[in-house]
Amino acid sequence: MEPNVFDKVHEIDLKKTMEKSYIDYAMSVIAARRCLMYGMV
């Protein structure tokens, strides 16, 4: 393990990260369901 591993830790905005992840997930579900619905698989 690197001696200065904690120097690489960055603060993040958890709320924005969760919102983006949720939107990405929701859009992928919508796209997958649309593909199944219209037989695009």
The 8 nearest C-alpha neighbors of each residue, nearest first, counted from 0:
[[1, 2, 4, 3, 5, 7, 6, 8],
 [0, 2, 4, 3, 5, 6, 7, 8],
 [1, 3, 4, 0, 5, 6, 7, 8],
 [4, 2, 5, 6, 1, 7, 0, 8],
 [3, 5, 1, 6, 2, 7, 0, 8],
 [6, 4, 7, 8, 3, 2, 9, 1],
 [5, 7, 4, 3, 8, 9, 2, 1],
 [6, 8, 5, 4, 9, 3, 10, 1],
 [9, 7, 5, 6, 10, 4, 11, 3],
 [10, 8, 7, 11, 6, 5, 12, 4],
 [9, 11, 8, 12, 13, 7, 16, 6],
 [12, 10, 13, 9, 16, 15, 14, 8],
 [11, 13, 15, 14, 16, 10, 17, 9],
 [12, 14, 16, 15, 11, 17, 18, 10],
 [13, 15, 17, 16, 12, 18, 19, 11],
 [16, 14, 18, 17, 13, 12, 19, 11],
 [15, 17, 13, 19, 14, 18, 20, 12],
 [18, 16, 20, 14, 19, 15, 21, 13],
 [19, 17, 15, 21, 20, 16, 14, 22],
 [18, 20, 22, 16, 21, 17, 23, 15],
 [19, 21, 17, 23, 18, 22, 24, 16],
 [20, 22, 24, 18, 19, 23, 25, 17],
 [21, 23, 25, 19, 24, 20, 26, 18],
 [24, 22, 20, 26, 21, 25, 19, 27],
 [23, 25, 21, 27, 22, 26, 20, 28],
 [26, 24, 22, 28, 27, 23, 21, 29],
 [27, 25, 29, 23, 28, 24, 22, 30],
 [26, 28, 30, 24, 29, 25, 31, 23],
 [29, 27, 31, 25, 26, 30, 32, 24],
 [30, 28, 26, 32, 27, 31, 33, 25],
 [29, 31, 27, 33, 28, 32, 26, 34],
 [32, 30, 28, 34, 33, 29, 27, 35],
 [33, 31, 35, 29, 34, 30, 36, 28],
 [32, 34, 36, 30, 31, 35, 29, 37],
 [33, 35, 39, 31, 37, 32, 36, 38],
 [36, 34, 38, 32, 33, 37, 39, 31],
 [37, 35, 33, 34, 38, 32, 39, 31],
 [36, 38, 34, 35, 39, 33, 40, 32],
 [39, 37, 35, 40, 36, 34, 33, 32],
 [40, 38, 34, 37, 35, 36, 33, 31],
 [39, 38, 34, 35, 37, 31, 36, 33]]
